[in-house]
């Protein structure tokens, strides 16, 4: 008779580390950070950036940055630096759009209603005052510009010292080609991580970047002989995580199983906000404000089935073709080929309707864009991943 076993012996990948085990791993395991963690240093406030850098510094030689992470950091840094003020500009535009529409509505009401001019003007003045107050508040919070050349760049200065001797080597040409081929095969078989990046193009590795980071991390764990890997990632997609709505349950079991099979090491998957929550285990005090900020940088509320249905209904009511494009993308796993002259302009009606639903309180203020330009073998569009989840509207 076969030896009787416990519930995790053949299902180790389903065991999620508790807080004590996370703390222990942070004190002893190799720690890898992905590209978003490094780029987030430009998105954080000064206090939160300093907290994250102190945590990473406290890891010492246990901190490891795969070569693929540095490749992506240098590839994306200029876009992040130049985009630091973009969110503020978009917010100001939306303030002007919606409060301008409110003022127009008041004017349109005042004339047929016979509202006296002074009363109408007082109402319009109150709207203008609110508009200006909001504009001033947003402008005050605008981040300090960073010189894209790297001159007097506090992030680069700190990272240069922090990462000296901690970045993995480049693979030779043959290893690189083999890794790309393996990554493409895994994408086709939907083996995590990274298969949801199948449409990425325009880089030598295409959609295999996540797999390259993962495989380079595994190779370093094996080289060091460590019994644990803590991977800190800003990627919240379900080809890394088991998720239930906004709750990040733990790493995909396939990832834990692969690391254990290859190296005999345990996997702990953390988001940047989780790393700051556990910073005390490394002797780094972090304020609640910094933890909250780290949680806001990438966290988004999920699209609900009702929200998706409302968006599709509004598109249809306005006679827009976008509802059919969204449904086609859902039917094909999240991406649909659809060539248009200006992809960015094409999604603006969907963004506008999303904003209207947010203002009405029918959709959360921080949902992901419903429809975004993307590219696989041909140009097309990808929907937010909730649209393809079982709870999503079809």
C-alpha positions in Angstrom: 0.0 0.0 0.0 1.3 3.5 -0.9 2.6 5.6 1.9 -0.1 8.0 3.2 0.6 11.7 2.7 -0.4 15.1 4.0 -2.5 17.7 2.1 0.5 19.7 0.9 3.0 16.9 0.1 1.9 16.6 -3.5 0.4 20.1 -3.7 3.2 22.3 -2.2 2.4 25.1 -4.7 -0.9 25.7 -3.1 0.6 26.5 0.3 0.7 30.3 0.8 3.3 31.6 3.3 1.9 33.2 6.4 3.3 36.5 7.8 5.9 34.7 10.0 7.2 32.8 7.0 7.3 35.9 4.9 9.3 37.7 7.6 11.7 34.7 7.8 12.2 34.7 4.0 12.9 38.4 3.9 15.7 37.9 6.5 17.3 34.9 4.8 16.2 34.3 1.2 17.5 35.8 -2.1 15.3 38.8 -3.0 14.6 39.7 -6.6 12.8 42.9 -7.7 11.2 43.4 -11.1 11.4 46.4 -13.4 8.3 48.0 -12.0 9.8 48.1 -8.5 12.8 50.1 -9.8 10.7 52.4 -12.0 8.2 53.0 -9.2 11.0 54.9 -7.5 10.3 57.7 -10.0 6.6 57.5 -9.2 6.8 57.6 -5.4 7.0 60.7 -3.2 10.4 61.5 -1.7 9.4 59.8 1.6 8.2 56.6 0.1 11.1 56.4 -2.3 13.5 56.8 0.6 11.7 54.0 2.5 11.9 51.6 -0.4 15.6 52.3 -1.0 16.4 51.7 2.7 14.6 48.4 2.6 16.5 47.3 -0.6 19.8 48.5 0.9 19.2 46.5 4.1 19.0 43.3 2.0 22.7 43.5 1.2 24.1 40.8 -1.0 20.8 38.9 -0.9 19.4 41.5 -3.4 19.6 40.3 -7.0 18.4 42.0 -10.2 18.1 39.8 -13.2 19.8 41.1 -16.4 16.3 41.3 -18.1 15.1 43.6 -15.3 17.9 46.1 -16.0 17.3 45.8 -19.8 13.7 46.8 -19.3 14.6 49.5 -16.8 16.8 51.3 -19.3 14.3 50.7 -22.1 11.4 52.3 -20.1 13.1 54.8 -17.9 12.8 57.8 -20.2 9.1 57.2 -20.8 8.5 57.0 -17.0 10.5 60.2 -16.4 8.7 62.1 -19.1 5.3 60.8 -17.9 5.7 61.9 -14.3 3.6 65.0 -15.0 1.2 63.4 -17.4 -1.3 62.2 -14.8 -1.5 65.7 -13.4 -2.2 67.1 -16.9 -4.9 64.5 -17.6 -6.5 65.3 -14.2 -6.5 69.0 -14.9 -8.1 68.3 -18.3 -10.9 66.2 -16.7 -11.5 68.9 -14.0 -11.9 71.5 -16.8 -14.1 69.1 -18.9 -16.5 68.2 -16.2 -16.8 71.5 -14.4 -17.0 73.3 -17.7 -19.9 71.0 -18.6 -21.5 71.8 -15.2 -21.3 75.5 -15.9 -22.8 75.0 -19.4 -25.7 73.0 -17.8 -26.4 75.8 -15.4 -26.4 78.4 -18.2 -28.8 76.3 -20.2 -31.1 75.9 -17.2 -31.0 79.5 -16.1 -32.4 81.1 -19.3 -35.7 79.1 -19.7 -36.2 79.0 -16.0 -36.0 82.8 -15.8 -33.3 82.8 -13.2 -32.1 86.4 -12.5 -28.7 87.3 -13.9 -27.0 87.9 -10.6 -28.2 84.5 -9.2 -27.0 82.8 -12.4 -23.6 84.6 -12.2 -23.2 83.7 -8.5 -23.7 80.0 -9.2 -21.3 80.2 -12.1 -18.8 81.9 -9.8 -19.1 79.1 -7.2 -18.4 76.5 -9.9 -15.4 78.5 -11.2 -14.0 78.8 -7.6 -14.3 75.0 -7.1 -12.6 74.5 -10.4 -9.7 76.8 -9.5 -9.3 75.3 -6.0 -9.1 71.8 -7.6 -6.6 72.9 -10.2 -4.4 74.6 -7.6 -4.4 71.4 -5.4 -3.5 69.1 -8.3 -0.8 71.5 -9.5 0.7 71.7 -6.0 1.1 67.9 -5.9 2.8 67.8 -9.3 6.2 66.0 -9.1 9.4 67.8 -9.5 10.7 67.2 -13.1 13.7 64.9 -13.6 16.3 65.6 -16.3 16.0 62.7 -18.7 19.7 62.8 -19.3 20.2 61.6 -15.8 21.9 64.8 -14.6 21.3 65.2 -10.9 18.8 62.3 -11.0 18.4 61.1 -7.4 17.0 57.7 -8.4 20.0 56.9 -10.7 22.5 58.1 -8.2 21.1 55.8 -5.5 20.5 52.8 -7.7 24.1 53.0 -9.1 25.4 52.5 -5.6 22.7 50.0 -4.5 23.0 47.7 -7.4 26.8 47.6 -7.8 27.7 43.9 -8.1 24.1 42.8 -7.8 22.9 42.6 -11.4 23.0 39.3 -13.3 25.1 38.8 -16.3 23.8 38.8 -19.9 23.2 35.4 -21.5 25.3 34.5 -24.5 23.7 34.4 -27.9 22.9 30.7 -27.9 21.4 30.8 -24.3 19.4 33.9 -25.2 18.0 32.3 -28.4 17.1 29.1 -26.4 15.4 31.1 -23.7 13.4 33.1 -26.2 12.2 29.9 -27.8 11.3 28.4 -24.5 9.4 31.5 -23.5 7.4 31.5 -26.8 6.6 27.8 -26.3 5.4 28.6 -22.8 3.2 31.4 -24.0 1.5 29.1 -26.5 0.9 26.6 -23.8 -0.2 29.3 -21.3 2.4 28.4 -18.8 3.1 31.1 -16.3 4.6 33.6 -16.0 4.1 36.0 -18.8 1.7 34.3 -21.2 -0.7 37.3 -20.9 2.1 39.4 -22.6 1.7 37.4 -25.8 0.8 40.5 -27.8 3.9 42.5 -26.8 6.2 43.3 -29.7 8.8 45.9 -30.7 11.6 44.4 -28.6 14.0 41.5 -29.3 12.3 39.3 -26.7 8.7 40.2 -27.6 6.3 38.8 -24.9 8.9 36.6 -23.2 10.3 39.2 -20.9 8.6 37.9 -17.7 9.8 34.4 -18.5 13.4 35.6 -19.0 13.3 37.4 -15.6 11.9 34.3 -14.0 14.3 31.8 -15.6 17.3 34.1 -14.7 16.1 34.3 -11.1 15.8 30.5 -10.9 19.3 30.1 -12.3 20.7 32.4 -9.7 18.9 30.6 -6.9 20.4 27.4 -8.1 23.9 28.9 -8.4 23.7 30.3 -4.8 22.1 27.2 -3.4 19.7 29.3 -1.3 16.5 27.6 -0.1 14.2 30.5 -0.8 13.3 33.2 -3.3 11.3 36.4 -2.5 10.2 38.0 -5.8 8.8 41.5 -5.5 6.8 42.5 -8.5 4.6 45.3 -9.5 2.8 43.1 -12.0 -0.6 42.1 -10.8 -1.7 40.0 -13.7 -3.1 36.5 -13.1 -0.2 34.9 -14.9 1.8 35.6 -11.8 -0.9 35.7 -9.1 -3.9 33.7 -7.9 -6.4 36.5 -7.5 -10.0 36.7 -6.3 -11.2 40.1 -7.3 -8.9 42.7 -5.7 -7.4 40.1 -3.3 -3.9 38.8 -4.1 -4.0 35.2 -2.7 -0.5 34.1 -3.6 1.7 33.0 -6.4 0.5 30.7 -9.2 1.0 27.1 -7.9 2.9 26.3 -11.1 5.6 28.9 -10.2 6.1 27.5 -6.7 6.2 24.0 -8.1 8.7 24.9 -10.8 11.0 26.6 -8.3 10.9 23.7 -5.9 11.4 21.1 -8.7 14.4 23.0 -10.1 16.1 24.2 -7.0 14.4 22.8 -3.9 13.6 26.4 -2.9 10.4 28.0 -1.7 8.7 31.0 -3.4 7.3 34.1 -1.7 5.7 36.5 -4.1 5.2 40.1 -2.8 4.0 43.4 -4.2 5.9 46.6 -3.4 3.3 47.5 -0.8 3.8 44.1 0.9 7.5 44.7 1.0 7.0 48.0 2.8 4.5 46.4 5.2 7.2 43.9 6.3 10.0 46.5 6.3 10.1 46.3 10.1 11.4 42.8 9.9 14.5 44.4 8.3 14.7 47.1 10.9 13.4 49.8 8.6 10.5 52.0 10.0 8.0 52.9 7.3 5.0 55.2 7.8 1.4 54.3 7.1 1.3 57.0 4.5 4.2 55.5 2.5 2.6 52.0 2.7 -0.7 53.5 1.5 1.1 55.3 -1.3 2.8 52.2 -2.5 -0.5 50.4 -2.5 -2.1 53.2 -4.7 0.6 53.3 -7.4 -0.5 50.2 -9.2 -3.5 49.0 -7.3 -6.7 49.2 -9.2 -10.3 48.2 -8.4 -11.6 45.5 -10.7 -14.2 46.1 -13.3 -17.5 44.5 -12.1 -19.9 42.6 -14.4 -22.4 45.5 -14.0 -19.7 48.1 -14.9 -18.8 46.2 -18.0 -22.4 45.8 -19.0 -23.0 49.6 -18.6 -19.9 50.4 -20.7 -21.1 48.1 -23.5 -24.6 49.5 -23.3 -23.4 53.1 -23.6 -21.1 52.3 -26.5 -24.1 50.7 -28.3 -26.5 53.5 -27.4 -24.0 56.0 -29.0 -23.7 53.9 -32.1 -20.0 53.2 -31.5 -18.4 50.1 -32.9 -16.3 49.7 -29.8 -18.7 47.3 -28.1 -18.3 44.8 -30.9 -14.5 45.2 -30.7 -14.6 44.6 -26.9 -16.8 41.5 -27.3 -14.5 40.2 -30.0 -11.5 40.7 -27.8 -13.2 38.9 -24.9 -14.1 36.0 -27.2 -10.5 35.6 -28.3 -9.0 35.6 -24.8 -8.5 39.4 -24.3 -6.9 40.5 -27.6 -8.4 41.2 -31.0 -6.7 42.2 -34.3 -8.2 45.5 -35.4 -6.2 48.0 -37.5 -7.1 51.7 -37.3 -5.1 54.8 -38.4 -4.8 56.2 -34.9 -5.2 53.6 -32.1 -4.8 56.2 -29.3 -7.6 58.3 -30.8 -9.8 55.2 -31.3 -10.0 54.4 -27.6 -10.9 57.9 -26.5 -14.7 57.4 -26.7 -14.3 54.3 -24.4 -12.2 56.4 -22.0 -14.8 59.2 -22.1 -17.6 56.8 -21.3 -15.6 55.2 -18.5 -15.0 58.6 -17.0 -18.7 59.4 -17.2 -19.5 56.1 -15.3 -16.8 56.9 -12.8 -18.2 60.4 -12.1 -21.7 58.9 -11.7 -20.3 56.4 -9.2 -21.2 53.4 -11.3 -17.6 52.3 -11.9 -14.7 52.6 -9.5 -12.4 55.6 -9.9 -9.3 53.5 -10.4 -10.3 50.7 -12.8 -7.8 49.8 -15.6 -8.5 51.2 -19.1 -11.2 49.1 -20.6 -9.6 49.1 -24.1 -5.9 49.7 -24.9 -3.9 49.6 -28.1 -1.7 46.5 -28.3 0.1 44.4 -30.9 0.5 40.7 -31.4 1.1 39.4 -34.9 -0.9 42.4 -36.1 -2.2 45.7 -34.6 -5.2 45.4 -32.3 -6.6 46.0 -28.9 -6.6 44.4 -25.5 -9.3 44.6 -22.9 -8.8 44.8 -19.1 -8.3 41.3 -17.8 -11.5 41.4 -15.7 -13.5 41.4 -19.0 -12.3 37.8 -19.7 -12.7 36.6 -16.1 -15.6 34.2 -15.3 -17.5 37.0 -13.6 -17.1 39.4 -16.5 -19.9 40.3 -18.8 -19.7 38.8 -22.3 
